[in-house]
Amino acid sequence: MKKFVYATLAAALLLGTFAFKTVRANLDVLGQLQIDPTEAKESVFNNFQDGVLDFPYSTLVTTFAPGKREAAVRELGDFIKAYTESAAFAEKYKAAREAARPQGLQSADEKIKQRLAQIDLDIETNQADMAKASGEMKKLHQLTIDELRKEKKALGNPADPAYASFRKEATKATEWETQQAREDEKYWLEEYPPTAKERVKRRLAEFQDLTKDIDFTAKLVKSGNKLVFADPGLEAKSWEWKRCFRCGRETIAAARQYAQQWLSSLR
């Protein structure tokens, strides 16, 4: 089943979820949050790879001032953008894409190997059942074992007169296998386009679509020990949408503006 996921600017914008207090004039977001750049890059790659909303967390997010959220988003966006445009990101994406490439239909040799293993299992099963059977059932199990042994012998010898027919039967692709292979290939091409740039474009577009209709004035009501949306329709929204809602208007607006500018530059 296709996995529907969404990305924010590698979720760095989620810093806006917290109560910011103070920030230096020249932002050094990762430095102030004491987040290692290598760890941050790994998180960025995973975000654009999987479409999750994660970013290395730091308790120091409380040192940011409310009025500086837009600047923080821009700086984090610049960091993420620079990394996704690097040769290192492209190479890592290429490797991930190849690792995810579907195997397609099994080769004839793989199918024969699989069939031979199944024959051995079927022989063992019939032998066990025959030991407990009697009369006609015992004869039936013996006939089955004989046929299985005949097939095994033929598949192991291309010169055997029955080799061609047994091989054809063992290696043919079922309708389900063919359909599954087509679906796997289609999914792979959609989820792993040829270049990292295309993958980034898709994630940015998903973020824009996800956040286009957030109503930051939506009413929340108490339900047990947590707040929920008064509107059932909003409460049914995805976890990603709700997390963006919690970021607040200022942070999301800044992130959407940055994402749109980034998207425009990728066309």
C-alpha positions in Angstrom: 0.0 0.0 0.0 1.3 3.4 -0.9 2.7 5.4 2.1 1.3 8.9 2.2 3.7 11.2 4.0 4.4 14.9 4.2 7.4 17.0 4.9 7.9 20.5 6.3 11.3 22.2 5.7 12.8 19.1 7.1 10.6 20.0 10.1 13.1 22.6 11.3 10.3 25.0 11.4 8.8 23.1 14.3 11.1 25.1 16.5 8.1 27.5 16.5 6.2 25.1 18.7 8.1 26.3 21.7 8.0 29.5 23.8 11.0 31.4 22.5 12.7 34.0 24.7 16.0 35.6 23.5 18.3 35.2 20.5 21.6 36.8 19.4 21.5 39.3 16.6 23.5 37.0 14.3 21.6 33.7 14.4 23.6 30.5 14.6 20.6 28.2 15.1 22.4 24.8 15.2 25.1 26.3 17.4 22.8 27.8 19.9 20.8 24.6 20.0 24.0 22.6 20.4 23.0 20.3 17.6 25.8 18.7 15.7 25.7 19.6 12.0 26.3 16.0 11.0 23.4 14.9 13.0 21.3 17.7 11.5 22.2 16.6 8.0 21.3 13.0 8.7 17.9 14.2 10.0 17.4 16.4 6.9 18.1 13.5 4.6 15.7 11.3 6.5 13.0 13.9 6.4 13.2 14.4 2.6 13.6 10.6 2.2 10.7 9.5 4.4 8.6 12.6 4.7 8.6 12.6 8.5 8.4 15.6 10.8 11.5 15.1 12.8 14.6 17.2 13.6 17.3 16.8 16.3 15.7 18.1 19.5 17.4 20.5 21.9 16.0 21.8 25.2 17.7 25.1 24.3 14.9 26.0 21.9 13.5 28.0 24.8 16.2 30.6 24.2 14.6 31.9 21.0 12.5 35.1 21.1 9.0 35.1 19.5 9.9 37.9 17.0 12.8 35.8 15.7 11.0 32.8 14.5 10.9 33.9 10.9 14.6 34.5 10.9 15.2 31.2 12.5 13.2 29.5 9.8 15.1 31.3 7.1 18.5 30.3 8.6 17.4 26.7 9.1 16.0 26.7 5.6 19.3 28.0 4.2 21.2 25.2 6.0 18.8 22.6 4.7 18.7 24.0 1.2 22.5 24.1 1.0 22.8 20.5 2.1 20.2 19.2 -0.3 22.0 20.9 -3.2 25.4 19.4 -2.2 27.1 16.5 -3.9 27.1 14.6 -0.7 23.3 14.7 -0.5 23.0 13.7 -4.2 25.3 10.7 -3.7 23.4 9.6 -0.6 20.1 9.9 -2.4 21.5 7.9 -5.4 22.5 5.1 -3.1 19.2 5.1 -1.3 17.3 5.0 -4.6 19.3 2.1 -5.8 18.8 0.2 -2.5 15.0 0.7 -2.9 14.9 -0.4 -6.5 12.4 -3.3 -6.8 13.8 -6.6 -7.8 11.1 -7.2 -10.3 10.1 -10.7 -11.4 12.2 -13.6 -10.1 14.7 -15.0 -12.6 14.1 -18.4 -14.1 17.0 -19.8 -12.1 15.6 -18.4 -8.8 12.2 -19.8 -9.6 13.6 -23.3 -10.3 15.6 -23.1 -7.1 12.5 -22.2 -5.2 10.5 -25.0 -6.9 13.2 -27.6 -6.0 13.0 -26.5 -2.4 9.2 -26.8 -2.4 9.5 -30.3 -4.0 11.7 -31.4 -1.1 9.3 -30.0 1.4 6.3 -31.7 -0.4 8.1 -35.0 -0.5 8.8 -34.8 3.2 5.2 -33.9 4.0 3.8 -36.7 1.9 6.2 -39.2 3.5 5.1 -38.2 6.9 1.4 -38.4 6.0 1.9 -41.8 4.2 3.4 -43.3 7.4 0.0 -42.6 9.1 -2.2 -43.6 6.1 -3.4 -46.9 4.9 -5.1 -48.4 1.8 -5.9 -46.1 -1.1 -4.6 -43.0 0.8 -1.2 -44.7 1.2 -1.0 -45.4 -2.5 -2.0 -41.8 -3.3 0.8 -40.4 -1.2 3.3 -42.8 -2.9 2.1 -41.7 -6.3 2.5 -38.1 -5.4 6.0 -38.7 -4.1 6.9 -40.5 -7.3 5.7 -37.6 -9.4 7.6 -35.1 -7.3 10.8 -37.1 -7.5 10.3 -37.3 -11.3 10.0 -33.5 -11.5 13.0 -33.0 -9.3 15.1 -35.3 -11.4 14.0 -33.6 -14.6 14.6 -30.1 -13.4 18.1 -31.1 -12.4 19.0 -32.4 -15.9 18.4 -30.3 -19.0 18.8 -33.5 -21.1 15.8 -35.1 -19.5 12.8 -35.3 -22.0 10.5 -33.8 -19.4 12.9 -30.9 -18.5 11.3 -28.4 -20.9 7.7 -28.8 -19.7 8.6 -28.9 -16.0 10.9 -25.8 -16.4 8.1 -23.9 -18.3 5.6 -24.6 -15.5 8.1 -23.8 -12.8 9.3 -20.5 -14.3 6.1 -18.9 -15.6 5.0 -15.7 -13.9 1.5 -15.6 -12.4 -0.8 -12.8 -13.1 -0.4 -11.6 -9.5 3.4 -11.6 -9.7 3.3 -9.6 -12.9 0.8 -7.1 -11.5 2.8 -6.8 -8.3 6.0 -6.2 -10.2 4.3 -3.4 -12.2 3.0 -1.7 -9.0 6.4 -2.0 -7.3 8.1 -0.3 -10.3 5.5 2.4 -10.5 5.8 3.1 -6.7 9.6 3.2 -6.9 9.5 5.7 -9.9 7.1 7.9 -8.0 8.9 7.8 -4.6 12.4 7.8 -6.0 12.6 10.1 -9.1 15.9 10.1 -10.9 17.4 13.1 -9.1 17.5 14.4 -5.6 16.3 17.7 -6.9 13.0 16.1 -8.0 12.6 14.4 -4.6 13.1 17.8 -2.8 10.6 19.5 -5.1 8.0 16.8 -4.3 8.5 17.2 -0.5 8.3 21.0 -0.7 5.1 20.7 -2.8 3.6 18.3 -0.2 4.4 20.7 2.6 2.7 23.6 0.7 -0.4 21.5 0.1 -0.5 20.3 3.7 -0.3 23.8 5.2 -2.5 25.7 2.7 -5.7 25.6 4.7 -4.6 25.8 8.3 -7.0 27.8 10.4 -4.9 29.1 13.3 -8.0 30.6 14.9 -9.6 27.2 15.3 -11.1 26.6 18.7 -9.6 24.0 21.0 -11.5 22.4 23.9 -10.5 20.3 26.8 -11.0 16.6 26.5 -9.7 14.7 29.5 -6.1 15.9 30.0 -5.5 17.2 26.5 -6.8 19.8 24.1 -8.7 18.8 21.0 -10.3 20.7 18.1 -13.9 21.6 18.7 -14.5 21.0 15.0 -14.6 17.2 14.4 -13.4 17.7 10.9 -10.2 19.4 12.2 -9.8 16.8 14.9 -9.8 14.2 12.2 -6.9 15.9 10.4 -3.5 14.1 10.2 -0.9 14.2 12.9 1.4 16.2 10.5 -1.3 18.9 10.0 -1.9 19.2 13.7 1.8 19.6 14.4 2.0 22.3 11.8 -1.0 24.0 13.5 0.9 24.0 16.8 3.8 25.7 15.1 1.7 28.9 14.9 0.9 31.3 12.1 4.2 33.2 12.1 6.4 30.1 11.8 4.2 28.4 9.1 3.9 31.6 7.1 7.7 32.0 7.1 8.1 28.3 6.2 5.6 28.5 3.3 7.2 31.7 1.9 10.6 30.0 2.1 9.3 26.8 0.5 7.6 28.7 -2.3 10.8 30.6 -3.1 12.8 27.4 -3.0 10.3 25.7 -5.3 10.4 28.6 -7.8 14.1 28.3 -8.0 13.9 24.5 -8.8 11.8 24.9 -11.9 
